[in-house]
Amino acid sequence: MDLAGTTAARDELRVVRPQPGKRRNMGTLAAARSVDHRLTRHMAAWDSAWARRLLPPVEEAAQHTKLWWATAAAMAAGGGLRGRRAAAAGIAAMAVAELLSNGVVKKLVERRRPPKEWIPHSDVEDRPDSSSFPSGHTAAAVAFTAAVAPAWPWAGAACAVPTALVAIERVHSGAHYPSDVAVGAAIGLSVAALVRSVPRFAVRHLG
């Protein structure tokens, strides 16, 4: 018996065999992906008079961030100094979130949009061809709302409603998976926190 060959083969098997931790991680990722796909199908199949009436106008208003520019203009015009500060913070956060999500992360992570056969309505025909990950619409909406809220809580609460609708619409239309929306929201929150902290940092260290 070639003991050296047997030992070498056994050692090779030990090298290529997945480690228990890696197997658990792979299983966790597979489970998360399965949930993501099921949620996508479930939300895309949601058919109600409420969804048919409300979500298409929300999608149209959110295109090219028209909704948030209009909101900022209204706050600046009618909210005095507080409104202008809230509008400026919202626009700054939205711009950075869009740049980060659409200009950086989408370039680094290529993910196909949900399969068309999962989406039982015609909205799927209007979605873009860019990477699905993350949702730039959601990143912009969350960044704007989260930056506005500390400066003007009432306005931030009002913005939270269309922000939630934008996130729902992105999955319902077949443009994104829920995980794309979740990461977009995380980017928006992080950018809003950064926008709020920069002036305080500047005052503390440059004032």
Salt bridges, closest charged atoms under 4 A:
ASP11 OD1 - ARG14 NH2 2.00
ASP36 OD2 - ARG111 NH2 3.05
ASP47 OD1 - ARG52 NH1 2.41
GLU60 OE2 - LYS66 NZ 3.58
ASP123 OD2 - HIS121 ND1 3.81
GLU125 OE1 - LYS116 NZ 3.44
GLU169 OE1 - ARG170 NH1 3.13
ASP180 OD1 - ARG111 NH1 2.68
ASP180 OD2 - HIS176 ND1 3.60
